[in-house]
Amino acid sequence: MKPVPHGVCDFLTLLLECVLVAIVTGAGLWAWLRGSDLQYGAQGAGVCACVCGACVFLATLLLHPARCALVVMAPTLGCDQGRRLLLAAAVIVTLLHAPSNMARNTHTLTHTLKCSAKNVARSVLDSSEVMNSVKEDVVAVVTAYKALSSYVQSLHSFNQHTHVNLTAVTHTFKTVTHRLENDLRQVQGQLGVLKTAAQRLLAAILVCHLLWSSASYLHGYLSRLDYDNVYLTPRLRQLAHTQGVQIGHTPFRHAVDATGYRLSRQEVRSCVPALLLVSLYFLLCGALVALDFLLYRVVAAGNAWIREIPDTNVTLGASFKVSVDVPVCKLLYQDCSSDVLVFQRDYSWPIRTGAERCGGVASPPSGGAVVLLIMLFTLSYALVPLQVYARRLRRAIAASFFGQQEQQRVHFLLQRITAKGEGLFTIATT
């Protein structure tokens, strides 16, 4: 590509290309800022997209290195930067879906337990009414028995109703519950704000890192002849043949034969750390997703088990006996007591869990998020070997923009190979 257009036709072509690039960049940036992740306002996103589009247009039209850096960004996404972007996206997707779904399932289980405990507590408190019935029946039986009328007055203190204000107890429970729910909503709101701010900050960091990577590579390519200069290109072999030098497959340690698609040993070894890093992220995200699935199964099984708890009847046996001793009878018999009144009844009341009205529905993990994670990690693993070809493409793009610089780099590499004298066979020509 020519640094300066020669003629009107070249200038109009360059102008059209710059306009298209600026429009695509601005539209893509606006859609990204308005997305569900960053959630910028329409006005702010529009202003940012217009400013960015204008800057891209002016930079690509006036600066030849800017055009090169913009094109170099595409293969840069296939290198380490692209893999980091995919891994960061996988982490964000995992953190956005798995913890929130686990929180929903935990809330469902705690709500079921709270509702069941509330019903059991209400049933237990209802037992006070049973105690009141026992007292009333005992007093009524004693009162009806004429011979024991003297005991009636003493039983008045016994005949006191036990009253439990269920409304007040329920109101207290509701007040505490609402207070906790409000606190949880405030925490969730703060977490939502922090999540949005973290996503915006991460997006800005990733974009700046991508721009910095492209610009730093171009700066190294233009300022240092030995920067990323390890490729045995057809131009190098042609120059070596012209000078009567035959180059072997590995003239030096880090040499890369760019004339074919085969990976060198150095390139294969460079893929191992990347594979380990991707596997580490995969294990961490997979463990969190597996924990989400496990909690979902536990909550679903727990809700089913709670709903199957039957109601229980509790029986209270009340026994009351009045005996009279005859003093004269004690002269003849040791035990002369006589039962004047015997009261014995059983009272029962149910303990209801009400689980069938309390059971919630467990929230299953997001299938779309799982599919998206599989795609992201598949691409991450695929980029490990493809990053080698992305590096080659990045160097080839820079060479197409700066032909004179590439020619100097080729001469420098040939001089380096000749100085080392490894893997070289010099053919003398006369």
C-alpha positions as a Python dict, from the first residue, in 0.01 Angstrom:
ca = {
    (1, 'M'): (0, 0, 0),
    (2, 'K'): (132, 340, -99),
    (3, 'P'): (208, 584, 185),
    (4, 'V'): (100, 878, -32),
    (5, 'P'): (-167, 848, -304),
    (6, 'H'): (-39, 915, -654),
    (7, 'G'): (-311, 1083, -850),
    (8, 'V'): (-675, 1170, -805),
    (9, 'C'): (-796, 812, -847),
    (10, 'D'): (-573, 687, -563),
    (11, 'F'): (-683, 973, -339),
    (12, 'L'): (-1054, 910, -401),
    (13, 'T'): (-1005, 539, -333),
    (14, 'L'): (-822, 615, -9),
    (15, 'L'): (-1092, 868, 90),
    (16, 'L'): (-1370, 615, 29),
    (17, 'E'): (-1187, 348, 227),
    (18, 'C'): (-1132, 586, 521),
    (19, 'V'): (-1498, 690, 521),
    (20, 'L'): (-1616, 328, 522),
    (21, 'V'): (-1376, 236, 802),
    (22, 'A'): (-1488, 537, 1009),
    (23, 'I'): (-1858, 454, 961),
    (24, 'V'): (-1810, 88, 1049),
    (25, 'T'): (-1601, 179, 1354),
    (26, 'G'): (-1850, 436, 1480),
    (27, 'A'): (-2153, 210, 1426),
    (28, 'G'): (-1985, -86, 1594),
    (29, 'L'): (-1879, 127, 1889),
    (30, 'W'): (-2230, 272, 1927),
    (31, 'A'): (-2390, -74, 1923),
    (32, 'W'): (-2133, -200, 2176),
    (33, 'L'): (-2186, 91, 2413),
    (34, 'R'): (-2564, 58, 2392),
    (35, 'G'): (-2552, -317, 2457),
    (36, 'S'): (-2689, -490, 2764),
    (37, 'D'): (-2343, -522, 2915),
    (38, 'L'): (-2217, -162, 2913),
    (39, 'Q'): (-2561, 9, 2923),
    (40, 'Y'): (-2453, 359, 2818),
    (41, 'G'): (-2715, 619, 2737),
    (42, 'A'): (-2809, 693, 2377),
    (43, 'Q'): (-2670, 1047, 2387),
    (44, 'G'): (-2338, 952, 2546),
    (45, 'A'): (-2293, 653, 2317),
    (46, 'G'): (-2375, 866, 2011),
    (47, 'V'): (-2127, 1138, 2104),
    (48, 'C'): (-1854, 884, 2176),
    (49, 'A'): (-1920, 699, 1850),
    (50, 'C'): (-1914, 1021, 1644),
    (51, 'V'): (-1592, 1144, 1804),
    (52, 'C'): (-1427, 805, 1760),
    (53, 'G'): (-1542, 781, 1398),
    (54, 'A'): (-1409, 1129, 1322),
    (55, 'C'): (-1073, 1052, 1483),
    (56, 'V'): (-1045, 724, 1290),
    (57, 'F'): (-1127, 903, 964),
    (58, 'L'): (-867, 1177, 1015),
    (59, 'A'): (-600, 936, 1139),
    (60, 'T'): (-641, 689, 854),
    (61, 'L'): (-660, 963, 593),
    (62, 'L'): (-358, 1162, 706),
    (63, 'L'): (-131, 905, 874),
    (64, 'H'): (-4, 603, 688),
    (65, 'P'): (117, 427, 1010),
    (66, 'A'): (-232, 472, 1157),
    (67, 'R'): (-378, 285, 861),
    (68, 'C'): (-129, 8, 917),
    (69, 'A'): (-196, -7, 1290),
    (70, 'L'): (-571, -28, 1225),
    (71, 'V'): (-525, -321, 987),
    (72, 'V'): (-276, -490, 1220),
    (73, 'M'): (-544, -493, 1491),
    (74, 'A'): (-728, -775, 1307),
    (75, 'P'): (-450, -1038, 1333),
    (76, 'T'): (-362, -902, 1677),
    (77, 'L'): (-701, -1033, 1791),
    (78, 'G'): (-582, -1378, 1687),
    (79, 'C'): (-272, -1351, 1905),
    (80, 'D'): (-239, -1334, 2282),
    (81, 'Q'): (-465, -1028, 2300),
    (82, 'G'): (-757, -1205, 2133),
    (83, 'R'): (-721, -1507, 2357),
    (84, 'R'): (-716, -1284, 2664),
    (85, 'L'): (-1029, -1110, 2538),
    (86, 'L'): (-1208, -1444, 2497),
    (87, 'L'): (-1099, -1563, 2840),
    (88, 'A'): (-1211, -1236, 2998),
    (89, 'A'): (-1547, -1269, 2824),
    (90, 'A'): (-1579, -1627, 2954),
    (91, 'V'): (-1507, -1512, 3308),
    (92, 'I'): (-1760, -1229, 3279),
    (93, 'V'): (-2031, -1462, 3143),
    (94, 'T'): (-1964, -1709, 3424),
    (95, 'L'): (-1975, -1442, 3695),
    (96, 'L'): (-2290, -1283, 3551),
    (97, 'H'): (-2493, -1605, 3540),
    (98, 'A'): (-2366, -1867, 3785),
    (99, 'P'): (-2354, -1665, 4112),
    (100, 'S'): (-2686, -1491, 4043),
    (101, 'N'): (-2857, -1821, 3965),
    (102, 'M'): (-2710, -1977, 4279),
    (103, 'A'): (-2843, -1680, 4477),
    (104, 'R'): (-3192, -1733, 4330),
    (105, 'N'): (-3187, -2103, 4415),
    (106, 'T'): (-3065, -2030, 4766),
    (107, 'H'): (-3344, -1775, 4808),
    (108, 'T'): (-3599, -2031, 4686),
    (109, 'L'): (-3479, -2290, 4937),
    (110, 'T'): (-3469, -2045, 5226),
    (111, 'H'): (-3817, -1917, 5136),
    (112, 'T'): (-3954, -2271, 5144),
    (113, 'L'): (-3789, -2340, 5478),
    (114, 'K'): (-3909, -2007, 5619),
    (115, 'C'): (-4266, -2069, 5506),
    (116, 'S'): (-4269, -2422, 5647),
    (117, 'A'): (-4117, -2307, 5976),
    (118, 'K'): (-4376, -2030, 5997),
    (119, 'N'): (-4660, -2279, 5953),
    (120, 'V'): (-4511, -2514, 6214),
    (121, 'A'): (-4469, -2224, 6456),
    (122, 'R'): (-4831, -2121, 6399),
    (123, 'S'): (-4946, -2477, 6473),
    (124, 'V'): (-4737, -2487, 6790),
    (125, 'L'): (-4878, -2156, 6903),
    (126, 'D'): (-5226, -2291, 6839),
    (127, 'S'): (-5158, -2546, 7114),
    (128, 'S'): (-5232, -2268, 7364),
    (129, 'E'): (-5596, -2294, 7262),
    (130, 'V'): (-5586, -2664, 7349),
    (131, 'M'): (-5453, -2577, 7695),
    (132, 'N'): (-5736, -2331, 7737),
    (133, 'S'): (-5986, -2605, 7646),
    (134, 'V'): (-5830, -2837, 7905),
    (135, 'K'): (-5865, -2573, 8176),
    (136, 'E'): (-6224, -2493, 8082),
    (137, 'D'): (-6325, -2861, 8083),
    (138, 'V'): (-6166, -2928, 8423),
    (139, 'V'): (-6335, -2626, 8580),
    (140, 'A'): (-6668, -2718, 8424),
    (141, 'V'): (-6652, -3076, 8555),
    (142, 'V'): (-6555, -2968, 8905),
    (143, 'T'): (-6824, -2700, 8911),
    (144, 'A'): (-7090, -2945, 8803),
    (145, 'Y'): (-7003, -3179, 9089),
    (146, 'K'): (-7199, -3046, 9386),
    (147, 'A'): (-6988, -3216, 9650),
    (148, 'L'): (-6682, -3026, 9537),
    (149, 'S'): (-6830, -2681, 9535),
    (150, 'S'): (-6573, -2573, 9791),
    (151, 'Y'): (-6297, -2633, 9535),
    (152, 'V'): (-6451, -2413, 9270),
    (153, 'Q'): (-6322, -2093, 9427),
    (154, 'S'): (-5969, -2229, 9441),
    (155, 'L'): (-5985, -2323, 9074),
    (156, 'H'): (-6061, -1972, 8961),
    (157, 'S'): (-5692, -1891, 8973),
    (158, 'F'): (-5634, -2196, 8757),
    (159, 'N'): (-5892, -2098, 8501),
    (160, 'Q'): (-5678, -1832, 8332),
    (161, 'H'): (-5671, -1823, 7954),
    (162, 'T'): (-5335, -1837, 7784),
    (163, 'H'): (-5356, -1591, 7499),
    (164, 'V'): (-5095, -1566, 7227),
    (165, 'N'): (-5134, -1277, 6987),
    (166, 'L'): (-5066, -1449, 6656),
    (167, 'T'): (-5118, -1125, 6470),
    (168, 'A'): (-4840, -956, 6664),
    (169, 'V'): (-4608, -1251, 6620),
    (170, 'T'): (-4681, -1265, 6246),
    (171, 'H'): (-4630, -890, 6218),
    (172, 'T'): (-4294, -919, 6392),
    (173, 'F'): (-4187, -1195, 6154),
    (174, 'K'): (-4299, -991, 5853),
    (175, 'T'): (-4119, -680, 5977),
    (176, 'V'): (-3793, -868, 6022),
    (177, 'T'): (-3836, -1040, 5685),
    (178, 'H'): (-3904, -714, 5501),
    (179, 'R'): (-3606, -552, 5667),
    (180, 'L'): (-3380, -834, 5553),
    (181, 'E'): (-3526, -823, 5201),
    (182, 'N'): (-3467, -448, 5181),
    (183, 'D'): (-3108, -494, 5293),
    (184, 'L'): (-3060, -764, 5032),
    (185, 'R'): (-3211, -542, 4763),
    (186, 'Q'): (-2974, -261, 4854),
    (187, 'V'): (-2680, -499, 4838),
    (188, 'Q'): (-2799, -633, 4502),
    (189, 'G'): (-2839, -280, 4370),
    (190, 'Q'): (-2488, -187, 4480),
    (191, 'L'): (-2353, -506, 4325),
    (192, 'G'): (-2534, -424, 4001),
    (193, 'V'): (-2378, -78, 3990),
    (194, 'L'): (-2035, -221, 4065),
    (195, 'K'): (-2083, -489, 3799),
    (196, 'T'): (-2173, -232, 3532),
    (197, 'A'): (-1878, -11, 3632),
    (198, 'A'): (-1643, -311, 3626),
    (199, 'Q'): (-1767, -410, 3279),
    (200, 'R'): (-1714, -59, 3145),
    (201, 'L'): (-1368, -39, 3298),
    (202, 'L'): (-1275, -381, 3163),
    (203, 'A'): (-1402, -290, 2816),
    (204, 'A'): (-1197, 31, 2816),
    (205, 'I'): (-888, -158, 2933),
    (206, 'L'): (-928, -423, 2663),
    (207, 'V'): (-970, -165, 2385),
    (208, 'C'): (-674, 39, 2506),
    (209, 'H'): (-466, -276, 2539),
    (210, 'L'): (-554, -378, 2184),
    (211, 'L'): (-462, -35, 2047),
    (212, 'W'): (-142, -30, 2250),
    (213, 'S'): (-45, -378, 2128),
    (214, 'S'): (-93, -284, 1763),
    (215, 'A'): (90, 48, 1801),
    (216, 'S'): (377, -106, 1998),
    (217, 'Y'): (422, -381, 1740),
    (218, 'L'): (430, -127, 1458),
    (219, 'H'): (674, 88, 1655),
    (220, 'G'): (904, -208, 1709),
    (221, 'Y'): (877, -309, 1345),
    (222, 'L'): (976, 38, 1222),
    (223, 'S'): (1239, 125, 1481),
    (224, 'R'): (1433, -202, 1521),
    (225, 'L'): (1554, -426, 1245),
    (226, 'D'): (1580, -727, 1476),
    (227, 'Y'): (1225, -694, 1613),
    (228, 'D'): (1018, -1003, 1517),
    (229, 'N'): (1268, -1069, 1239),
    (230, 'V'): (1295, -1448, 1247),
    (231, 'Y'): (1091, -1544, 940),
    (232, 'L'): (1249, -1710, 639),
    (233, 'T'): (1036, -1549, 369),
    (234, 'P'): (1049, -1607, -7),
    (235, 'R'): (1202, -1260, -44),
    (236, 'L'): (1487, -1362, 190),
    (237, 'R'): (1551, -1685, 1),
    (238, 'Q'): (1546, -1499, -329),
    (239, 'L'): (1798, -1247, -197),
    (240, 'A'): (2017, -1527, -61),
    (241, 'H'): (2005, -1707, -395),
    (242, 'T'): (2105, -1385, -570),
    (243, 'Q'): (2406, -1353, -339),
    (244, 'G'): (2498, -1718, -380),
    (245, 'V'): (2389, -1828, -31),
    (246, 'Q'): (2178, -2136, 30),
    (247, 'I'): (1972, -2132, 348),
    (248, 'G'): (1880, -2452, 527),
    (249, 'H'): (1557, -2521, 715),
    (250, 'T'): (1688, -2398, 1052),
    (251, 'P'): (1977, -2157, 1000),
    (252, 'F'): (1949, -2037, 1361),
    (253, 'R'): (1767, -2137, 1674),
    (254, 'H'): (1447, -1931, 1651),
    (255, 'A'): (1413, -1935, 1275),
    (256, 'V'): (1061, -1981, 1135),
    (257, 'D'): (1005, -2101, 781),
    (258, 'A'): (725, -1874, 658),
    (259, 'T'): (710, -2030, 311),
    (260, 'G'): (488, -2317, 431),
    (261, 'Y'): (221, -2396, 686),
    (262, 'R'): (425, -2626, 905),
    (263, 'L'): (493, -2512, 1262),
    (264, 'S'): (847, -2497, 1389),
    (265, 'R'): (955, -2652, 1718),
    (266, 'Q'): (986, -2309, 1873),
    (267, 'E'): (630, -2225, 1773),
    (268, 'V'): (501, -2555, 1909),
    (269, 'R'): (677, -2497, 2242),
    (270, 'S'): (528, -2148, 2264),
    (271, 'C'): (178, -2300, 2249),
    (272, 'V'): (223, -2506, 2568),
    (273, 'P'): (195, -2219, 2824),
    (274, 'A'): (-107, -2083, 2639),
    (275, 'L'): (-277, -2424, 2653),
    (276, 'L'): (-211, -2447, 3027),
    (277, 'L'): (-352, -2098, 3084),
    (278, 'V'): (-669, -2171, 2887),
    (279, 'S'): (-710, -2501, 3074),
    (280, 'L'): (-676, -2321, 3408),
    (281, 'Y'): (-950, -2073, 3316),
    (282, 'F'): (-1162, -2360, 3186),
    (283, 'L'): (-1129, -2549, 3515),
    (284, 'L'): (-1217, -2243, 3723),
    (285, 'C'): (-1523, -2148, 3516),
    (286, 'G'): (-1627, -2513, 3485),
    (287, 'A'): (-1607, -2557, 3863),
    (288, 'L'): (-1834, -2255, 3917),
    (289, 'V'): (-2085, -2377, 3657),
    (290, 'A'): (-2075, -2729, 3806),
    (291, 'L'): (-2143, -2579, 4150),
    (292, 'D'): (-2442, -2397, 4001),
    (293, 'F'): (-2576, -2726, 3860),
    (294, 'L'): (-2514, -2902, 4192),
    (295, 'L'): (-2697, -2635, 4390),
    (296, 'Y'): (-2987, -2651, 4144),
    (297, 'R'): (-3015, -3027, 4194),
    (298, 'V'): (-2995, -2990, 4572),
    (299, 'V'): (-3264, -2720, 4579),
    (300, 'A'): (-3493, -2915, 4346),
    (301, 'A'): (-3454, -3232, 4555),
    (302, 'G'): (-3490, -3036, 4880),
    (303, 'N'): (-3813, -2868, 4767),
    (304, 'A'): (-3956, -3204, 4662),
    (305, 'W'): (-3860, -3357, 4998),
    (306, 'I'): (-4011, -3068, 5196),
    (307, 'R'): (-4337, -3087, 5000),
    (308, 'E'): (-4365, -3456, 5087),
    (309, 'I'): (-4349, -3396, 5465),
    (310, 'P'): (-4696, -3491, 5594),
    (311, 'D'): (-4896, -3316, 5864),
    (312, 'T'): (-4853, -3459, 6216),
    (313, 'N'): (-5114, -3488, 6490),
    (314, 'V'): (-5004, -3423, 6847),
    (315, 'T'): (-5210, -3575, 7133),
    (316, 'L'): (-5217, -3428, 7485),
    (317, 'G'): (-5350, -3646, 7766),
    (318, 'A'): (-5513, -3455, 8056),
    (319, 'S'): (-5572, -3642, 8382),
    (320, 'F'): (-5732, -3488, 8693),
    (321, 'K'): (-5839, -3686, 9003),
    (322, 'V'): (-5989, -3580, 9338),
    (323, 'S'): (-5962, -3824, 9628),
    (324, 'V'): (-6120, -3806, 9980),
    (325, 'D'): (-5971, -3972, 10285),
    (326, 'V'): (-6207, -4121, 10552),
    (327, 'P'): (-6034, -4091, 10896),
    (328, 'V'): (-6239, -4366, 11065),
    (329, 'C'): (-6153, -4611, 10793),
    (330, 'K'): (-5783, -4574, 10859),
    (331, 'L'): (-5828, -4766, 11186),
    (332, 'L'): (-5911, -5076, 10987),
    (333, 'Y'): (-5741, -5023, 10649),
    (334, 'Q'): (-5415, -4860, 10550),
    (335, 'D'): (-5554, -4701, 10234),
    (336, 'C'): (-5897, -4553, 10282),
    (337, 'S'): (-5891, -4287, 10008),
    (338, 'S'): (-6189, -4272, 9781),
    (339, 'D'): (-6191, -4117, 9432),
    (340, 'V'): (-6462, -3858, 9423),
    (341, 'L'): (-6384, -3719, 9077),
    (342, 'V'): (-6179, -3861, 8793),
    (343, 'F'): (-6119, -3650, 8483),
    (344, 'Q'): (-5924, -3799, 8194),
    (345, 'R'): (-5944, -3685, 7834),
    (346, 'D'): (-5721, -3673, 7528),
    (347, 'Y'): (-5682, -3356, 7323),
    (348, 'S'): (-5519, -3351, 6979),
    (349, 'W'): (-5428, -3081, 6733),
    (350, 'P'): (-5243, -3096, 6400),
    (351, 'I'): (-4893, -2970, 6327),
    (352, 'R'): (-4918, -2849, 5969),
    (353, 'T'): (-4611, -2770, 5763),
    (354, 'G'): (-4811, -2634, 5469),
    (355, 'A'): (-4520, -2727, 5242),
    (356, 'E'): (-4747, -2780, 4944),
    (357, 'R'): (-4824, -2407, 4952),
    (358, 'C'): (-4465, -2303, 5019),
    (359, 'G'): (-4270, -2499, 4760),
    (360, 'G'): (-4086, -2279, 4512),
    (361, 'V'): (-3948, -2371, 4172),
    (362, 'A'): (-3571, -2416, 4143),
    (363, 'S'): (-3406, -2202, 3876),
    (364, 'P'): (-3206, -2413, 3630),
    (365, 'P'): (-2870, -2288, 3503),
    (366, 'S'): (-2881, -2082, 3187),
    (367, 'G'): (-2844, -2310, 2886),
    (368, 'G'): (-2751, -2015, 2664),
    (369, 'A'): (-2469, -1916, 2897),
    (370, 'V'): (-2335, -2272, 2899),
    (371, 'V'): (-2342, -2285, 2518),
    (372, 'L'): (-2170, -1945, 2501),
    (373, 'L'): (-1899, -2063, 2742),
    (374, 'I'): (-1841, -2374, 2532),
    (375, 'M'): (-1802, -2157, 2222),
    (376, 'L'): (-1567, -1913, 2396),
    (377, 'F'): (-1339, -2186, 2529),
    (378, 'T'): (-1347, -2370, 2196),
    (379, 'L'): (-1231, -2053, 2024),
    (380, 'S'): (-970, -1998, 2296),
    (381, 'Y'): (-827, -2345, 2242),
    (382, 'A'): (-840, -2296, 1864),
    (383, 'L'): (-653, -1965, 1889),
    (384, 'V'): (-359, -2135, 2060),
    (385, 'P'): (-223, -2292, 1738),
    (386, 'L'): (-379, -2024, 1516),
    (387, 'Q'): (-189, -1748, 1695),
    (388, 'V'): (124, -1865, 1516),
    (389, 'Y'): (-33, -1791, 1178),
    (390, 'A'): (-177, -1467, 1316),
    (391, 'R'): (175, -1352, 1403),
    (392, 'R'): (290, -1436, 1053),
    (393, 'L'): (-4, -1246, 903),
    (394, 'R'): (68, -947, 1126),
    (395, 'R'): (427, -931, 1001),
    (396, 'A'): (312, -974, 640),
    (397, 'I'): (67, -683, 675),
    (398, 'A'): (334, -458, 817),
    (399, 'A'): (566, -562, 532),
    (400, 'S'): (299, -474, 273),
    (401, 'F'): (261, -124, 419),
    (402, 'F'): (632, -54, 452),
    (403, 'G'): (813, -222, 166),
    (404, 'Q'): (1138, -30, 206),
    (405, 'Q'): (1159, -116, 576),
    (406, 'E'): (1094, -483, 498),
    (407, 'Q'): (1376, -478, 245),
    (408, 'Q'): (1616, -347, 510),
    (409, 'R'): (1497, -613, 753),
    (410, 'V'): (1557, -886, 497),
    (411, 'H'): (1914, -765, 438),
    (412, 'F'): (1972, -746, 812),
    (413, 'L'): (1847, -1102, 867),
    (414, 'L'): (2062, -1234, 583),
    (415, 'Q'): (2368, -1064, 732),
    (416, 'R'): (2282, -1216, 1069),
    (417, 'I'): (2254, -1564, 919),
    (418, 'T'): (2581, -1521, 731),
    (419, 'A'): (2759, -1401, 1047),
    (420, 'K'): (2643, -1700, 1249),
    (421, 'G'): (2738, -1946, 977),
    (422, 'E'): (2497, -2212, 1105),
    (423, 'G'): (2315, -2427, 855),
    (424, 'L'): (2461, -2235, 560),
    (425, 'F'): (2612, -2361, 240),
    (426, 'T'): (2785, -2091, 38),
    (427, 'I'): (2794, -2143, -338),
    (428, 'A'): (3071, -1959, -507),
    (429, 'T'): (2973, -1797, -832),
    (430, 'T'): (3201, -1669, -1094),
}
